[in-house]
Amino acid sequence: DCEFVLGYFCEILIREGAYFFTRDRFLLETQKCCREGLIDLETQVVFDVLYANRILLRYGSQFCFRFTYWIFYFAAQRMHHNSEFATFIFEQMRYAQYPELIEFYTGIDRQRKDALDVLIRDLERCRIQVHEKCGLPSDLNPYRLAKWESLPETREQMHKEIAEGVRGSQLPEAIKDKYADKTYDRSKPYEQSVANVLSEHSFANMMLAVRAGARALRNSDYVAPEIKRALLGELLRCWDQASRVLLVILPTLAKEGYAIFDGAGF
């Protein structure tokens, strides 16, 4: 009963995007849930127990959950009991903002086929969008030429394949020029131009969906094997696409050791 009522309350928090609340607001909403569902629960005791165990923390006159995973845990229970809220989370890839929510939801009974169907569809859509707009060759793989101690000629051939792949893509000229001109100064930052490109091409959305999809797959022991294989295949195809995009920012990674763009860090 506590999980059901707290799920109702956490749905309100997620829909409003406001995670601070007063004790009166908590009691008002949870008591409303109890009346609608004919549930006999002393919600004031629930609140006091949560606060005494530091699951809820006080900030001035308001309270919030100490860790966001409590919100996601109870919201996942709500998704399980309320199909309308589950649809709300799956629409417009909202779940990508809350991968822990998908992790808890798929872990309820480990057979949340509805979640996997949505993830497979969205992963494929994001991957195709990134591929079409970036235009990097599908067979771009200079590593097949690599050996443990490769010859200078082989390394040059690897560099040439990357450069030709970038030149033949739909990336902006600013990035293509940097590969065409071997004398450019790699210390000059160009992360922003890459960021704009990847932002336009939904790269971050794809990686967020991959994160949620991997957690869902891990928790889906009892889903039909063909669905699990389909999700795994789409996850791997997305990583393959991500690897080709990363070839474009390798100079920055080599020089700086890291690159951050469009919410994704490497």
URNOR-V944647 format. One record per helix or strand of 2 or more residues. SS is the DSSP state (a for helix, b for strand). FROM is the first residue (numbers start at 1). LEN is the number of residues. If there is no record, write none. Layout:
# URNOR-V944647
ss: (SS | SS)
from: (FROM | FROM)
len: (LEN | LEN)
This chain:
# URNOR-V944647
ss: (a | a | a | b | b | a | a | a | a | a | a | a | a | a | a | a | b | b)
from: (2 | 23 | 43 | 56 | 62 | 68 | 83 | 99 | 113 | 142 | 152 | 173 | 191 | 203 | 225 | 250 | 260 | 264)
len: (15 | 15 | 10 | 4 | 4 | 14 | 15 | 9 | 22 | 4 | 16 | 8 | 10 | 16 | 24 | 7 | 2 | 2)
